Amino acid sequence: MDAILHEWWPETLHGDIREDLGLDRLDSRRRRQRDQQFTIDVLENFRYSCAFCGFHAVLNGQPTGIDAAHVQWHALSGPDEVENGIALCKLHHWAFDKGIIGIDNEDRICIADVFVAQQDGGLPLESLAKRPLAVQPRNKTIGERFLVWHRSNVYLGAL
């Protein structure tokens, strides 16, 4: 099962899929190696801050709570290139991989209309709609071909 998960879905969705299927957590032995430099380069490109909300935290001198997310999923041949990366906090990484959040043709955040928050509290995802990215890339912008892939294969809303 783990090989199938790693082959077809990003790691942020594995827990949800396992839970939906009622499976216990399994060890993975087969997966394409990730380039650790990708993580470093993407996080530096976005100043260790979430591109959607600007979240930036440090724990014991180390940035924390921020992931280097692949726009075109690593599991589906998304390359470990800075242009295929975006720095996201844990919540927004999950929502991006779920297709709840996307980036439109004008580099504005979009929220799928099929998503509805069930309780008030915190900053609702919907409040990000139509905003520009909170943190712009320092050197390399997100490649349009990767954004097109995400819009076509992951994002659940209409643009």
Buried (B, 14 or more C-beta within 10 A) or exposed (E): BBEEBBEEBBBBBBEEBBEEEEEEEEEEEEBEEEEEEBBEBBBBBBBBBBBBBEBBEEEEEEBEBBBBBBBBBBBBEBBBBBBBBBBBBBBBBBBBBBBBBBBBEEBBBBBBEEBEEEEEEEEBBEEBBEEEBBBEBEEBEBBEEBBEBBBEEBBBBEE
